[in-house]
Amino acid sequence: MEIETPWGQPSSPIHIFALPSGIQLAFIARHGENHSFLPSDVPARANISALKSIGVRAIVAFSAVGSLREEIRPGDFIIPNQIIDRTKGIRPASFFQGTKIVAHASFGDPFDNALRGVLNGLVKSTLEKTGRDVRLHTDKCVVCMEGPQFSTRAESEMYRQWGGDIINMSVLPEAKLAREAEISYALIATATDYDSWRISEEPVTVAEVIKTLTTNAETSRTVTESVVEELQSAILKADVITGAKGSMQYSIFSRKEHWPEQDRKALSFVLPEYFA
């Protein structure tokens, strides 16, 4: 499915899949179908707004990450609850950026806590059933760096001192944009390396990352299949994704009578609740 948004085209077509149970899900390749987008160049506003336009209410993002803690081993899974932003302001991080309409979204808890709670149980149960020595770590802090280069040793050690547990290049601005779009958002991460903080080892390389991803591919597929199959059922049974709905209601500061028409029209694509 090709969708044109006010912020351009998404990084890949949106693929709609139907599971054996009949549950439908949408998928976007964040970095493009041929991994052609650098982290800083991912059209995140187009990706998130396109998903919102077809009725997506919850996003489960997947990411490879570096570990900043000894106990988070390559191959382990992590569902974080906090983010430290180390991007450099070159990634558009708001749908309101470039408009004459001002909004300030709450972001104290950057991931949807109810959605994380469901995922914690599903992923933990799935990993236990595999019988493999793979751990799940929850309530961890992910550092989002700009990239595309990996960290220096000094930076890696600094992030550890700040309280970072894992590091990646893609969770932002996704999480911020999902919050503005009133979509529940959570991240399932897989550790591929120990970043650069271990002085006794060589710094992380692409070869190391790919090797771990390949080794852990079967576990990742098992977790993914379990999550997408059971998540919809959990959402329907419980009050899981309702917290995001209406969250922007009191975040818009500019008065309606001063909204430029072109800005209102663009924002109506992602927030028809307020701008249509």
Protein Blocks (a to p, Z undefined) as FASTA:
>chain_A
ZZddfkbpafbdcdddddfkopacddddfkojnopacfklpcfklmmmmmmmnopabdcd
ddddddfbfklcghiacddfbdcdfbehlaccbfkgopabdcdddfkbmbafklmmmmmm
mmmmmmmmnopacdddehiacdddfbjbdcdfklmmmmmmnopabdcfklpcklmmmmmn
opacddddddfbehjmlmkbccddfklmmmmmmmmmmmmmmmmmmmmmmmmmmmmmpcfk
lmmgoplmmmpmbdfklgcfklmmmmmmmmmmlmZZ
